[in-house]
């Protein structure tokens, strides 16, 4: 299996993707194709020991920035690492694509280059969030705004397929994000979506609310990408603020520093449970081949988790199952 | 000044509202009118010492439950504490109304009984959320779904007036909740709202994202009530989960219990900064007279904070200023 990694994307590129890629060659039995500035990658590769015959570099000189308009960047920056990588994936030069770079550009490349599965109306970004009951999926986490009811139904279906195959959850439960638990609660979109979800081939349990995100009430939460993006960033932002508070709590005085020694193990456990790095990346679901968005701030450990996830994405038959479900009647009504 | 308190609403009613009301009589120089089952309130009042001449009870026998459809409950349960209280407020029998009961029913009573200020398109629920930079306002936090651009602009204006008068912030900054910082980011609603906010008589600083909620980037965040409700409940839910994690961290072993002793002060500080009870209630802004929604789980301390807030709401000239702003041209374009 060959995993294509955008070596230039993310806050810690090229160090984090290259380090994680080399580790993956040794530990995960995969081949890695790094895409980016060849010289830079070579220099980085020299730091690690691994089976060099399993690593390939595909040169890409252009750089996409956060200021690039996504669709325009994909069309005009043909030699950027993300566009070269997406074309490689499309043409069978690799089995999955992982990038820590600009989300919008990766989504555009997934849509415009890799392409939608026939019958999938709008591919969605699926994020795994930590919760009191383990990692749960939020879909769509930001690929699509102004969704229609049938989009949310498809998100629920393809999200369920992913959770079953990659996370090993049989018959995953699905909740519809709303502003109240009762069936009648919601805005126009969710009120229209609710009855369609009841008829869909999923384990739909009803509306969920914001508090269910961290409580992990359902395995999958389906929502419009605007709402999903707001939820994801609210949780991330709160995690950062609370993390700092806890840190301050243990460093504010000599006494509290002593206290920290006593709770060191619990503190580590707490930090790990809040750590997105354990959960890998966010798959873009609904494209013809596997595309995974790693967090922009990913360190090597986080990239390694995302590579593991990409491998599982390829090994399980998610895309075939999505094809089977969405073409089975096409548009779900 | 006379504050009307729905003595029957909330998880800790009638104990919490009655205890807080009695404390307010003694400490805040206000008169209190309790609305609810007279015998029950009398029995509760007997527990406290206060100037009895400053407390009145208005009997209301019916009970509104969480299963009642709000508008229907307001129309049919004429003798419920919330409907009786709203009519009292409307008819000048008190200067502000505070309820910890069913949010939907209180909103319906505010709209249908107390009434909108002329020119206010849709009154909004304004919540104060804790942040790294102190309490900040999220408006609308759940009163209105399927908002239009001019609704979000009015929320920003009336939210700013409240933050200036009650929270003492001069020229409060306003952010538009979106899925990206740049002007072009958002869904149809926010893209339409952005240019209107630039022209509005407020200190608009641009789009904000979910992570800005807890970072407290702006004093006011304006958004559709569906989105606001999801944010509010996500933050509350995460607060509860993190709170439990921190608790577990300090009780998991003998060692960590010892550690807790050393960080006790910091721990208390941490808990307080996450504590909604410090911030009082959520004002319903845009009604002709002050209506405040206290949190359903409010204890006496939280109700007391909300009474303080209600007093400040009445003392400052918020409603006059809202009237001035919204009638000045009426619908903002």
Interface residues (C-beta under 8 A of the other chain):
Chain A: X131 X132 X142 X145 X146 X177 X178 X179 X186 X187 X188 X190 X209 X210 X211 X212 X213 X214 X215 X224 X225 X226 X227 X229 X230 X231 X232 X233 X234 X235 X236 X237 X238 X239 X240 X241 X242 X244 X245 X246 X248 X249 X250 X252 X253 X255 X256 X258 X259 X260 X261 X262 X263 X265 X266 X267 X269 X270 X273 X274
Chain B: X131 X132 X142 X145 X146 X177 X178 X179 X186 X187 X188 X190 X209 X210 X211 X212 X213 X214 X215 X224 X225 X226 X227 X229 X230 X231 X232 X233 X234 X235 X236 X237 X238 X239 X240 X241 X242 X244 X245 X246 X248 X249 X250 X252 X253 X255 X256 X258 X259 X260 X261 X262 X263 X265 X266 X267 X269 X270 X273 X274
